[in-house]
Amino acid sequence: LLMGSASDWETMERTHKVLEEFGVPHCCKVLSAHRTPDLLAAFVRENDAKGAEVFIAGAGLAAALPGAVAALTSRPVLGVPIQAGALNGHDALLAMAQMPPGIPVGALAIGTPGATNAGLLAVAILANKYPEYDAKLKRYREEQAAKVASATLPC
């Protein structure tokens, strides 16, 4: 779980909480595609070699981080556009969604909804290989459905 600056934690903490809730081992790190490119490359290559199965990268503004990660690994990379700057995250979303053919980034929604869904999508990817994540994800979705079904309105 990567983010371009410490201020992105406010959003990316949602991803961390989802991964923690599902028991997915992960680490959280601040690395910048622009300010620490050598450290980023070393981190991605090292974790790729250790068997990382999904990378999640949150970034705002030019949002180069997810694309830089995707250029360094063949593993799935999920990008979370951080809601920031004059364009309120729309620039980050477009930067992630408009990756050139051959270097995909799975772009999610801007801000905290995207951060939450990045964690859930990572769990769904892992559920293809690990039955325990599949079972947990099915329970989670059943709980979500039960909450909706039990909702009452004043009228």
C-alpha positions as CSV (number, residue, x, y, z in Angstrom):
1,L,0.0,0.0,0.0
2,L,1.8,3.0,-1.3
3,M,1.1,6.7,-1.3
4,G,2.9,9.7,-2.7
5,S,2.9,11.8,0.4
6,A,2.1,11.4,4.1
7,S,-1.0,13.6,3.6
8,D,-2.5,10.9,1.5
9,W,-2.8,8.7,4.6
10,E,-6.1,10.4,5.5
11,T,-7.6,8.7,2.4
12,M,-5.4,5.6,2.2
13,E,-6.0,4.6,5.8
14,R,-9.4,3.3,4.5
15,T,-7.6,0.8,2.4
16,H,-5.4,-0.2,5.3
17,K,-8.4,-0.8,7.5
18,V,-10.1,-3.0,4.9
19,L,-7.0,-5.1,4.4
20,E,-6.6,-5.3,8.2
21,E,-10.2,-6.4,8.6
22,F,-9.7,-9.2,6.1
23,G,-6.4,-10.3,7.6
24,V,-4.4,-9.5,4.5
25,P,-0.7,-9.0,5.3
26,H,0.5,-5.7,3.9
27,C,2.7,-2.7,4.5
28,C,2.1,1.0,4.2
29,K,4.7,3.2,2.7
30,V,5.2,6.8,1.4
31,L,7.2,6.8,-1.8
32,S,7.0,9.3,-4.6
33,A,7.3,8.6,-8.3
34,H,8.8,12.1,-8.7
35,R,10.8,12.7,-5.5
36,T,12.1,9.1,-4.7
37,P,12.1,7.2,-8.0
38,D,15.1,5.0,-7.1
39,L,13.6,4.1,-3.7
40,L,10.2,3.3,-5.4
41,A,11.8,1.1,-8.0
42,A,13.8,-0.8,-5.3
43,F,10.7,-1.2,-3.1
44,V,8.5,-2.6,-5.9
45,R,11.2,-4.9,-7.3
46,E,12.0,-6.2,-3.8
47,N,8.3,-6.8,-2.9
48,D,7.7,-8.3,-6.3
49,A,10.5,-10.8,-5.7
50,K,9.1,-11.6,-2.2
51,G,5.8,-12.6,-3.8
52,A,3.6,-9.5,-3.4
53,E,0.4,-10.2,-5.4
54,V,-1.3,-6.8,-5.6
55,F,0.0,-3.3,-5.3
56,I,-2.3,-0.4,-4.3
57,A,-1.1,3.1,-4.9
58,G,-2.8,6.3,-3.9
59,A,-1.8,9.6,-5.5
60,G,-3.2,13.0,-6.3
61,L,-2.5,15.7,-8.8
62,A,-0.3,14.3,-11.6
63,A,-0.8,10.9,-10.0
64,A,2.3,9.3,-11.5
65,L,2.7,6.8,-8.6
66,P,0.4,4.0,-9.8
67,G,1.7,4.1,-13.3
68,A,5.3,4.1,-12.1
69,V,4.5,1.0,-10.0
70,A,2.7,-0.7,-12.9
71,A,5.8,-0.1,-15.1
72,L,7.9,-2.0,-12.6
73,T,5.7,-5.1,-12.0
74,S,3.4,-7.5,-13.9
75,R,1.2,-7.8,-10.7
76,P,-2.1,-6.0,-10.6
77,V,-1.8,-2.3,-9.6
78,L,-4.9,-0.6,-8.2
79,G,-4.8,3.2,-8.2
80,V,-6.7,5.5,-5.8
81,P,-7.0,9.1,-7.0
82,I,-6.6,11.4,-4.0
83,Q,-9.1,14.2,-3.7
84,A,-6.8,17.2,-3.9
85,G,-5.7,20.2,-5.8
86,A,-7.6,22.6,-8.1
87,L,-9.3,19.8,-9.9
88,N,-10.4,17.9,-6.7
89,G,-8.9,14.6,-7.8
90,H,-10.3,14.5,-11.4
91,D,-6.8,15.0,-12.8
92,A,-5.5,12.1,-10.8
93,L,-8.4,9.9,-11.9
94,L,-7.7,10.7,-15.6
95,A,-3.9,10.1,-15.1
96,M,-4.7,6.6,-13.8
97,A,-7.4,5.7,-16.2
98,Q,-5.5,6.9,-19.3
99,M,-2.5,4.7,-19.0
100,P,-1.0,3.7,-22.3
101,P,-1.9,0.2,-23.7
102,G,0.2,-2.5,-22.1
103,I,0.7,-0.9,-18.7
104,P,-2.7,-1.0,-17.0
105,V,-3.7,0.5,-13.7
106,G,-7.1,-0.4,-12.2
107,A,-8.4,3.1,-11.4
108,L,-10.9,3.4,-8.7
109,A,-13.2,6.2,-7.5
110,I,-11.8,9.5,-6.2
111,G,-11.1,9.7,-2.5
112,T,-12.2,7.5,0.4
113,P,-14.8,5.5,-1.6
114,G,-12.0,4.5,-4.0
115,A,-9.7,3.7,-1.1
116,T,-12.2,1.4,0.5
117,N,-13.0,-0.3,-2.8
118,A,-9.3,-0.7,-3.5
119,G,-9.0,-2.8,-0.4
120,L,-12.1,-4.8,-1.3
121,L,-10.9,-5.3,-4.9
122,A,-7.5,-6.5,-3.6
123,V,-9.3,-9.0,-1.4
124,A,-11.4,-10.2,-4.4
125,I,-8.2,-10.7,-6.5
126,L,-6.6,-12.7,-3.7
127,A,-9.8,-14.7,-3.2
128,N,-9.2,-16.3,-6.6
129,K,-6.2,-18.1,-5.0
130,Y,-6.9,-18.2,-1.3
131,P,-10.2,-19.8,-0.1
132,E,-10.1,-18.0,3.3
133,Y,-10.4,-14.6,1.6
134,D,-13.2,-15.8,-0.6
135,A,-15.1,-17.0,2.4
136,K,-14.5,-13.7,4.3
137,L,-15.5,-11.7,1.2
138,K,-18.7,-13.6,0.9
139,R,-19.5,-13.1,4.6
140,Y,-18.8,-9.4,4.2
141,R,-21.2,-9.1,1.2
142,E,-23.9,-11.0,3.1
143,E,-23.5,-8.6,6.0
144,Q,-23.8,-5.7,3.6
145,A,-27.0,-7.1,2.1
146,A,-28.4,-7.7,5.6
147,K,-27.8,-4.1,6.6
148,V,-29.7,-2.9,3.5
149,A,-32.5,-5.4,4.0
150,S,-33.0,-4.4,7.6
151,A,-33.0,-0.7,7.0
152,T,-36.1,1.1,8.1
153,L,-37.4,4.5,7.2
154,P,-39.8,6.7,9.2
155,C,-42.6,6.5,6.6
